[in-house]
Amino acid sequence: MSKYTNFYTVTCPVASDYLSKWGSAMSRCETCGNEYIRSFTVVVDGHAHEFDSFECAIHALAPTCGRCGIRIVGHGVESGVHMYCSANCAREAGAHGLVDHI
């Protein structure tokens, strides 16, 4: 199993349920610090993370390409313990035999 494979659980409370349960308090995004009533929780390997947007969740949790450093939002490709955003980046980094799956 790849070290990049995680089990994700995402929850997003409805605003009215959130207010009835927590009063006026809102969750704070762990990436940008924004307090937002429609924040959501992502659980990775048993650790809960609070975010106000998918952009912040991607910034915090998505793996990065081993060559260009971009966040890998799609499936990417793997070579050994390295993950790349595309087969081209993998080839440029010296990996062989990888193809993009689209």
Order of alpha helices (4+ residues) and beta strands (2+ residues): beta-alpha-beta-beta-beta-beta-alpha-beta-beta-alpha
